[in-house]
Amino acid sequence: MHEEDALSRTYDPRLMRRLLAYLPPYKGLVAASLLLLMVEGALQLAAPLLTQQVIDVALPRHDEGAILRITILFGLTLVADFICSYGQTILTALLGQNVMRDLRMQIFAHLQRLSIAFFDRNPAGRLITRVTSDVETLNELFTSGVVSGLGDLFTLLAIGVAMFIMDWRLTLAALVVIPFIAGVSHWFRSRVRDAYRDIRTRLARINAFLQERITGMRIVQLFGREQAELERFRELNAGHLEAHVRSIKYYAVYFPAIEFFTSVALAILIVTSASFVNAGTLTVGTVAAFLQLSRRFYQPLQDLAEKFNILQTAMASSERIFMLLDTEPSTAPFEPSHERKREAVPVTVQFEDVWFAYDVGHVARIETEKPVVPEWVLKGVSFTASPGRTLALVGHTGAGKTTIVNLLMRFYDPQRGRILVNGTDIREMPLDELRSLIAYVQQDIFLFAGDVSTNIRLANRVSGDEVVAAARRVGADRIIRRLPDGYRQQLGERGSTLSVGERQLLSFARAVAADASLLILDEATSAVDSEIEAEIQRALAVLMEGRTTIAIAHRLSTVVGADEILVLHHGEIVERGAHEVLRERAGLYERLWRLQSGEAMDAILRAG
């Protein structure tokens, strides 16, 4: 799960075209960066040419004025080179950061549109990596790769042309070592590519290990696993160190090798030029200038080898990012809104012969091409929930209660049948419109890091007084008042600074503040004490007036007063009716009731 996938192609033009598509909004930055890089490359010619003028012209004539003018001009070229280098560094950094901002926004916006089924199949750690480290790798491509690489190519071209114009014979002599440099660069690229992949894999293992152990630190300490986990982490850490050391060794060989061949090229130039100078066909100034140009010619070659590795890493990251972006989002139309309108309208919910299976999209075919029968979680479920009435869903674990709610909120779509809200198929409704009708209180409460008031309000357009009123209606106000900063109290991640019962009360206050037309309650009072539960039940009686309520019940005592109870068994509705009616039938509901109320156990004890 955490391993890095091998990239099949070192360079993929299709991916590069998609990456370059992010540049047009910043074409001014690109043009300015390229201009500065070209000027900087041209300035690389200034020092050798000025050196030639000093040696061949000014010194033989003992022209001190010319030497002074050339020295001043040389100083000005250094200042201009500094300005160009500073400017292009700033501009390419701005370019990279702007592109990365746009890409992160696109990825996060796309993630919010993906179906819940996608998140069931993909771990959160991998998706976070797409938004963080993979995007950061692309930042290096734009800041140090694409634009700077073009600058290096221009510098190579400018210096190469100048060398040929100055003396083609010395140019050929200087290029003798190029095949050797190309061979060393190829060796370096192939070795460092594998080393980088190994480093990323080992870093992913460390991150996965830390995430799991830190999250489960209570279990680690409870079972005395500290030393064993420390040894395991030491192994992972040593492997990461080993991978880094191996990559450093490749660098330790490559750069000295390039320096060696550069020195060999300079030695060849000196030996070759000596005979030309003696023969009077070449000046000493030309030789000095040529030696400087040669050294500056080989520097971009080293940089291009490094930029090749940046390009390759960026290709791997872009492949993973675009694979995520190419994932089809939810088919439902979605128009984001910052705040939901609080318009309570009566809602009628109808399920018509609904069939659903989680694995139907992944059902394989055997050799006979006979389709494998999916594992249906719901089978022909039909019911109607009307305004002002409470519909309860009961049954054993895995009976399909939560699935019904997930389908109603369009986290998934049924394979057969349809779900109607006020006579409209929910697949034809904008998601935001559908979900703005729903207030959902889960058993597993999720609170965001932030203050209490924000967690109650969320996307609902309510004032501070309305937030307080919502909290007071469910008994959360007295708990919030005890916090040091009251409604401004900052909560930890997932509300970790509060107890389970306190988090559940805040979640219920959030539902009250939403003032939605459809209430969905997933055992909303399971983690509160009896006194608070009584307060919530009183608040619910007021809140449910004129509204549609669907309640998932694990404790049957909480739905005794429901207008209709649906008893689910293996995805089918096997019984329906009010509490007393179902008890009189002496069916599955009666057996569940007796088990929970303790009547069955009392009968066994009496029989014993």
Secondary structure, 3 states (H helix, E strand, C coil): CCCCCCCCCCCCHHHHHHHHCCCHHHHHHHHHHHHHHHHHHHHCCHHHHHHHHHHHHHHHHCCHHHHHHHHHHHHHHHHHHHHHHHHHHHHHHHHHHHHHHHHHHHHHHHHHHCCHHHHHHCCHHHHHHHHHHHHHHHHHHHHHHHHHHHHHHHHHHHHHHHHHHHCHHHHHHHHHHHHHHHHHHHHHHHHHHHHHHHHHHHHHHHHHHHHHHHHCHHHHHHCCCHHHHHHHHHHHHHHHHHHHHHHHHHHHHHHHHHHHHHHHHHHHHHHHHHHHHHCCCCCHHHHHHHHHHHHHHHHHHHHHHHHHHHHHHHHHHHHHHHHHHCCCCCCCCCCCCCCECCCCCCCCEEEEEEEECCCHHHCCECCCCCECCCCCCEEEEEEEECCCCEEEEEECCCCCHHHHHHHHCCCCCCCEEEEEECCEEHHHCCHHHHHCCEEEECCCCCCCCEEHHHHHHCCECCCHHHHHHHHHHCCCHHHHHHCCCHHHCEECHHHCCCCHHHHHHHHHHHHHHHCCCEEEEECCCCCCCHHHHHHHHHHHHHHCCCCEEEEECCCHHHHCCCCEEEEEECCEEEEEECHHHHHHHCCHHHHHHHHHHCHHHHHHHHHC
